[in-house]
Amino acid sequence: MKIRPLHDRVVVRRKEEEEKTAGGIVLPGAAKEKPNQGEVVAVGEGKLLDNGDVRALSVKVGDVVVFGRYADSNTLKVDGEELIIMSEGDIYGVLEG
């Protein structure tokens, strides 16, 4: 199944977090913080402006992005994989390099 976000929405696959701390302590699932980085897997057509024009999004499929801690309130499962749908405005930046 595929998902096609509408307007300025972006679908992100959360990056997996390390299971160990820098000191080598293994963290149980409940103690781990969810990472705030992920890979863009789908983007909408763009933001609809007041004058009727559509502004293209600044992110594209494959970009690794940083987003806010609470941007994951809109999660869904597609083919057993947990994905996040967020507005482009919830994305803080694109990691490059």
KEKE-3310 file (N, C-alpha, C; in steps of 0.2 Angstrom, whole numbers, plus 5000, padded with zeros to 4 digits):
npx = (5004:5002:5005:4999:5002:4993:4993:5003:5009:5020:5027:5036:5049:5054:5070:5080:5084:5099:5103:5111:5119:5132:5141:5139:5128:5114:5098:5082:5066:5056:5063:5070:5072:5062:5069:5072:5073:5072:5068:5062:5048:5037:5029:5018:5009:5011:5010:4995:4992:4985:4981:4978:4989:5001:5014:5029:5035:5049:5057:5061:5058:5068:5076:5084:5078:5075:5064:5052:5049:5036:5030:5026:5013:5004:5004:5004:5002:5009:5009:5015:5024:5029:5024:5026:5015:5016:5015:5024:5029:5032:5044:5061:5073:5084:5096:5112:5125)
npy = (4994:5011:5028:5044:5060:5075:5092:5102:5092:5079:5063:5054:5042:5037:5038:5025:5023:5022:5007:5007:5017:5030:5026:5012:5006:4997:5001:4999:4997:5006:5016:5023:5038:5044:5046:5061:5062:5058:5049:5056:5050:5052:5066:5080:5089:5103:5119:5127:5143:5159:5166:5156:5150:5137:5133:5125:5111:5112:5101:5084:5067:5056:5064:5068:5073:5084:5085:5092:5087:5083:5081:5069:5065:5061:5047:5032:5015:5007:4994:4987:4995:5009:5026:5043:5057:5074:5091:5102:5113:5108:5103:5105:5106:5101:5088:5088:5081)
npz = (5000:4996:5002:4999:5003:5006:5000:5010:5017:5024:5024:5035:5039:5054:5061:5067:5084:5094:5104:5115:5127:5127:5136:5136:5141:5140:5135:5140:5130:5135:5141:5132:5122:5109:5093:5084:5071:5054:5038:5023:5015:5007:4999:4999:4986:4988:4996:4997:4993:4998:4987:4978:4971:4971:4982:4980:4990:5002:5005:4999:4993:5001:5008:5024:5039:5052:5066:5077:5094:5097:5085:5081:5083:5074:5069:5059:5053:5040:5030:5040:5045:5055:5052:5051:5049:5045:5045:5033:5040:5053:5052:5056:5049:5036:5035:5029:5020)
capx = (5000:5006:5002:5001:5000:4990:4995:5010:5010:5026:5027:5043:5050:5058:5077:5081:5089:5104:5100:5116:5121:5139:5145:5138:5123:5109:5092:5075:5062:5053:5068:5073:5069:5061:5073:5068:5076:5069:5069:5056:5046:5032:5028:5012:5010:5014:5006:4990:4992:4978:4979:4977:4995:5004:5021:5032:5039:5057:5059:5060:5059:5075:5079:5084:5075:5075:5058:5050:5048:5029:5027:5024:5006:5000:5007:5000:5006:5008:5013:5018:5030:5026:5026:5023:5013:5017:5015:5031:5031:5034:5051:5066:5079:5087:5103:5116:5132)
capy = (5000:5018:5034:5051:5065:5080:5099:5103:5086:5075:5057:5053:5036:5039:5035:5020:5025:5017:5003:5008:5024:5031:5022:5005:5004:4995:5004:4995:5001:5012:5021:5026:5043:5043:5050:5067:5063:5053:5050:5058:5044:5054:5073:5082:5093:5109:5123:5131:5150:5162:5168:5151:5147:5131:5134:5118:5110:5113:5094:5079:5060:5054:5069:5066:5079:5085:5088:5093:5081:5082:5081:5062:5064:5058:5041:5027:5009:5005:4988:4985:5000:5015:5032:5050:5062:5080:5097:5104:5118:5104:5101:5111:5107:5095:5086:5087:5078)
capz = (5000:4996:5004:4995:5007:5003:5001:5013:5022:5023:5027:5037:5043:5060:5061:5073:5089:5097:5110:5120:5129:5125:5141:5135:5145:5136:5137:5138:5126:5138:5143:5126:5119:5102:5089:5081:5064:5050:5031:5020:5011:5002:5000:4995:4980:4990:5001:4994:4995:4998:4980:4974:4969:4975:4983:4981:4997:5002:5006:4994:4995:5003:5013:5031:5042:5060:5067:5084:5098:5097:5078:5079:5085:5068:5066:5056:5051:5033:5028:5047:5046:5058:5048:5054:5044:5048:5040:5032:5045:5059:5050:5058:5044:5032:5037:5023:5020)
cpx = (5004:5002:5004:4998:4997:4993:5002:5012:5016:5025:5034:5043:5055:5065:5077:5086:5093:5101:5105:5117:5129:5143:5144:5132:5117:5102:5086:5071:5059:5057:5071:5069:5068:5065:5069:5071:5073:5070:5062:5054:5041:5031:5021:5014:5013:5008:5001:4990:4986:4976:4978:4983:4997:5011:5024:5035:5046:5060:5057:5061:5066:5079:5079:5083:5075:5068:5057:5048:5041:5026:5025:5017:5001:5003:5002:5005:5004:5012:5017:5024:5026:5029:5023:5021:5013:5017:5023:5034:5033:5042:5056:5071:5080:5094:5106:5123:5133)
cpy = (5006:5023:5040:5056:5071:5087:5099:5098:5082:5069:5055:5046:5038:5034:5031:5023:5020:5013:5004:5015:5024:5027:5015:5002:5003:4998:5000:5000:5007:5017:5025:5032:5042:5048:5056:5068:5057:5054:5051:5052:5046:5062:5075:5087:5100:5113:5127:5138:5153:5165:5163:5147:5141:5132:5127:5117:5110:5106:5089:5072:5059:5058:5066:5072:5078:5088:5088:5087:5079:5081:5074:5060:5061:5052:5036:5021:5008:4999:4986:4990:5007:5021:5038:5054:5069:5085:5099:5109:5114:5102:5107:5112:5100:5094:5085:5084:5072)
cpz = (5000:4999:5001:5000:5003:5005:5004:5018:5019:5027:5029:5041:5048:5060:5068:5078:5092:5103:5116:5121:5127:5130:5141:5138:5140:5139:5135:5134:5129:5140:5138:5124:5112:5098:5085:5074:5060:5042:5028:5015:5006:5004:4996:4989:4982:4994:4996:4997:4995:4991:4975:4971:4974:4976:4984:4988:4996:5003:5000:4997:4996:5007:5020:5035:5049:5061:5075:5087:5098:5090:5077:5082:5080:5065:5064:5054:5044:5031:5034:5049:5049:5054:5052:5048:5048:5042:5039:5037:5052:5058:5052:5052:5041:5034:5030:5024:5022)
residu = (MET:LYS:ILE:ARG:PRO:LEU:HIS:ASP:ARG:VAL:VAL:VAL:ARG:ARG:LYS:GLU:GLU:GLU:GLU:LYS:THR:ALA:GLY:GLY:ILE:VAL:LEU:PRO:GLY:ALA:ALA:LYS:GLU:LYS:PRO:ASN:GLN:GLY:GLU:VAL:VAL:ALA:VAL:GLY:GLU:GLY:LYS:LEU:LEU:ASP:ASN:GLY:ASP:VAL:ARG:ALA:LEU:SER:VAL:LYS:VAL:GLY:ASP:VAL:VAL:VAL:PHE:GLY:ARG:TYR:ALA:ASP:SER:ASN:THR:LEU:LYS:VAL:ASP:GLY:GLU:GLU:LEU:ILE:ILE:MET:SER:GLU:GLY:ASP:ILE:TYR:GLY:VAL:LEU:GLU:GLY)
# end
